[in-house]
Each structure stands twice: as structure tokens, then as C-alpha cells.
Amino acid sequence: MTAHQNAGTLPDVRADRAPLHGGRRRPAVRRIARGVLFVAQAVSLGCYAQLYRRILAALGARIRFRLAADVTLATG
């Protein structure tokens, strides 16, 4: 680059920021996101277990929710 092009460049933007902590800027946001994903997975498991119970009930078999949840977890 020529001297003229260098004169117009901006300084490093990160120079005035605090250093990153282990590569993460917002650990609280990450914890919240993990919590939301955990709840979403639990809701999904419950929905699949209920669907499994309803299908078996339509065929005449009655099973406990716990057994349906265990089967759903084992097949995932």
C-alpha cells in the first residue's frame, strides 16, 4: 500500500475494548440460551411421549406416561 492509502485507514477498533474472557463476551446470554433449549427439548420429549401413548391407545394398549417417555428417550 502507498503512504496515502495508509493514512486513511482507521485504527484497530478492538484496541479500546476490554479483553474477551475465554472467547465469550456474554456468558449470561449463553446460560439463558442453554436453559431455553433445555426446556424446549423437555417439551418436545413430552409431546412425542404423548403422541406415542395416543397411537398405542388407538390400537387398544394403555401405557403409563413414564414408559412412553422412556421409549421415546431410548429411540432418540
N, C-alpha and C positions, 0 to 999 in steps of 0.2 A: 504494500500500500504506500501511497505517497504521503508526505507530511500533511498535505491539505486534507486528505481523507481521514487521517488520524485525529486531526484537530476537531472534527465534527462528531466524533464518537462520544457516547455517554459513559460515565464511569460505571463500574460494576454495581448493579442495583442491590445485590445481596450484602455488600460491604457494611451497610448500616443496620442490618437486621441482626437479631440475636441468633446464635448458632442453633442448628437443629438438634433436638435431643434424640439421638438414636435413629435419625431419619424420619421421625414423626413430629409433626407440628402440633397436632391436636389430638392427644391421647384420649381426651374425654369424648370426643366425637366418635372415635373408634370403638370405645366401650359401649356407647349408646347404640351404635350401628350393630355391634355384635349381639347386644341384648334384643334388639328388634328382630334380627334374623333368627335368633333362638326361639322367640315367641312365634314367629311365622312358621318355623319348622314344626313346633309343637301343635299349632293349629292345623297344619297340613296333615300331620300324623293322625290327629283326631278325626279329621274329615275322611281320610282313607279308611280308618278303622270303622267308622260309622257306615260307610259305603259297603265295606266287606260284610258287616253284620246284616245290613238290609238285603244284600244279594242272597246271603245264606238263609235269611228269614223268609225270603220269597220262595226259596226251594224247600222250606219246611224245617230247617235247622235253626235252633235258637242257641246262641252262644253268648258268653259274657263279653263285655267291652274289653276287659283286660286281655282275654285270649285273642280277640281281634286285633288289639294293639300289638301284642307280642308277635302275631303272624305278620302283621304289616311291617314291623321293625325287622323281622328276620328275612323278609323278601326284599328289603331295600338295600 
